[in-house]
Amino acid sequence: MITIRKLRSLPEDTRMRKVIRLLESNRQQTPLERSYLIELCLLVTESNEKRVGDFTRRCSENLISCLKEDREYEFALDDLRYSLASDFNMTSGDWDFVDDTAKLDPSGRAIRPFSVLLDRIRSPFNVGSIFRTSDSFGVKEILLTPLCADVNHSRTKRSAAGCLDSVPYRILEETSILSKLEGREVFALELGGKSVDTFEFPEDGVMIVGSEELGVSPALLEYAKHSAGIVSIPLFGSKGSLNVSTAFSIAMYWWMHTKGKAGQF
């Protein structure tokens, strides 16, 4: 841990950037001592760096008050971290604070006979988000077609938040995809289908989720039409579609809500 004396010896720009990283590490790793956090706050409030804004200084003063009065300080600390990082154009996404080494215990999951087939999902963020949602809604297995984003991509791992270890997955060969669907009720999440509130979700089935740009590929879409069908989410805005991981979350909620209630299986 870098000492406060060492921090004070650094140039202002470097010092504030170090403070930002220290505040981030407090969220990612072992919490820093309150006394050390107070010293970090003082470095911010006393800084002559012009990029440190008035709002950031108020955030720092608020955190000092929380720390000195032995109050909960997590939100105050996060406000300071975010505001100071914004001053220096160092803002981060929530996924940047996930500990990639954390392992989830899958034994506590309520598994349902729900499978998901990802068809050419290109975004690592969306693939990871779908894994995280699948963990929450009892998905038994995720199947991935070739050319989906790499499950080992750093952004996939971060947005999955450990769920790559809790949800089993397989990457299929292009020639074997349809054979893997035989004997299962298959439906596609796509535009132009039945609304989620009237769609008859299967009790044991596979949901196909297509790419962000083109949707479900023609062969798989046709297969779904002749199986359990197409499910859609009604939209009422000027934008004609949702982010694929957001749409998947909504569809999974309805599938679980209608067919996956506790004790049904």
N, C-alpha and C positions, 0 to 999 in steps of 0.2 A: 504494500500500500504506500503510495507516494505521500510524503509528509506535507503538512501545511507550509512549513518553512521552504521546502523545495518548490511548492506551487507558487509561493510569493516571489521566488527568484526568477520565475519564467516570464517571458514577454506577455503582455496583456492578452493578445490574441490566443497564444498557445495555452495560457492559464485557463481562459474561459472554455476552450475546447476540452481541456483535461477535466474541468469541473463537469461538463456535460457528460462525458464518458463515465465519470465516477457516479453521477446520479443515475445513469443507466445501469451501471453494475449493481447498484443497490437494489434494483428491481429484479435483476437477473440472477444474482448470487446471494451471498450472505449479507444481510443488512449491515450498513455502516453504523458505527456508534453515534448516538445522538450528539455527543460533543463534537465529533468530527463533522457531522452534517451542519451543525451550527457554524463551524469555521468555514465550511464551503459556502454557506449562505452569506457570510460576511465578506468573502471574496467577491461575491456578486454585487452586493449592495455598495461596497466601497470601490468598485471597479471604475476606472476612468475610460474604459473602452466605450466608444460612442455607440456601438451597435447594441449595447445592453439597454433595452428600452425601459421606460418608466413602469410599464405593466410588469415586466420581469422583476424589477426591483421590489415592487409591491408583493409579488409572489414570494420572493425571497424573505421579505419581512414577515409575511404570514406564516411561512414555514418555521422561521425562528420562534415565533410566538407559540406555535403548536408544540415545538420541541421543548421549549423552556417550561411550558405549562403542563407538560406530560400528557398532552392530548393526542388523539389519533392524528397521524400526519401523512398517511399514504397519498391522499388526494392532493394535499398541499405540495408534497414533494413532486408528484407527477405533473402538477400545473407548472412548477418551476422548471422541471426538466424540459417540458414541451415548449414553454415560452422562450427559454434561453436557447434551445436548439433552433427555434424558428428565427431568432435574432441573427443566428449565424448560418442560416440556410442548411441546417443539419437535421431536419425533421425526419422521423422514422415511422414506419408502419407498425401496427400492433404485432405483426408476425416477427419483427426483429427482436422481440423480447421473450420468445419461446426458447426454452432450454432444450436444444436438440438431443441432449443426453438423457433426458427424462424418459423413463419407461412406464407405460401404463399397465395396469393389471387387468387383462381381458377377462379374467374369471368372473368379474362382477357384471359383465354385460348380459342383458336379456336378448338372446339371439332369436331372430324370427326367420322364417323361410323366405327371406327377401334377398334377391341378388340384384346387382347393378352392373350394366355393361356400358363402359365409357367408350364412345365411338369417336376417335380422333379429337379428343379434347387437347388442345394445343397449349393452353396456359398452365404452367406449373402451379400457380396460385389457385386456379380453379380445381385442378386435380386434388391438391392438398385439402382444399375446403370441402370437397365432396367426401374425402376420407373422414374428415372430422364430423360432418353431418351423419355419415353412415354409422360411425361409432355410436352416436347418440340415439339413433333410431333403430338399432338392432339389426343392421344389414349383415347377412351371413357371409357374403363374399362379394368382392369387386372384381370384375373381369375387364381387362383393358385390350382394345384392339391395337395393332401395330401403329406407330406414329402418334400415339398419345404422348403427352409430356412425360419426361423421365421421372419415375417415382423417386429416384435418388437425387434429383435436382435439389439444390439447397432451398429454393423457394417452395418447392413441394413439401419438403420436410418441415419447414417453418410453419406454413399454413395448415398442415395436417396436425400439428401440435401433439406429436407422439402417436397418432392414430394409424400410422403405417404399420405399427407393431400390434395393434389391437384388432384390426380388420384384415382378414386374410385376402390376398389378391393373387391373380394370375394374369400374365400377359399371353394372349392367344396368338396362334399363327393365323394368318389371313384365311387360309384354306379350311381351317377347322372351326371357325366362329359359328356358322349355322348349325353344325353338328352338335356343338356344345349347348345349343338352345333346345334341342329336341326333347320332348316330354315335359317341357315347362310352358306355362302361360307367359307370353311375352307381350309387353306393351311399350310404346315409345312416348317419351315426353317431347311433344312437338306442337307447333301451331296447327290449328285447324281441326283439332280433335274435340272430344267431349270435355266439358268443364270438370275440374277436380271435384266439385261438390256433387256431381251426378255420375261420374265415372265409376264403373264396377271394378274396383281393384281386385286382383286375384289374391287368394289366401297364400299361395305358394307360387311365386313368379319372378320374372326378370324385368327390370325397368331399363330401357335403352335411353341413354342421354347423349345427344349429339354435339358436334363441334360448335364453338361460339359463333362462327361465321356462317356455316352452311347447314347446320342442323344434322339430323340423323341421315346417314347415307341411304341412297335409294333401295338397295337390296335389303337392308335391315328394316327400313321403314315399311317396305312391302310385306316382309315377314310378320312384323307386328300387326299390320292391318288384318292379316288373316289369322291372327292369334287372339290376344286380348284387346287389341285396338290401340287408339291414340288418346292420350290425355293432354289437356291444355289448361293453362292458367288464364282466366279472363283478365284483360288489361283495359285500363280506362284513361291512360295518359297519351301524350303525343308520341312517346317512344313505343315502337311496335314490339319490343321484346325486353326480357329481363336478362341480367347476367346469369350464365348457365348454373353457377353454384347456388345463386339465390333461388332460381326456379326449381332446382333440385331439392332444396330445403323445403320449399312449400309443398312440392309433390310428395316428399317423404313424410311430412307431417300428416297429410291426408291419408296416405297409405297406412301408416301406423294407427291413425285415429279410427279408421274404418275396419281394419283387419288385424291389427297387431296389439290390441289392448291386453293388458296384463292378465295372464291366466287363460287366454284363449287357446294357446297352443300347449 
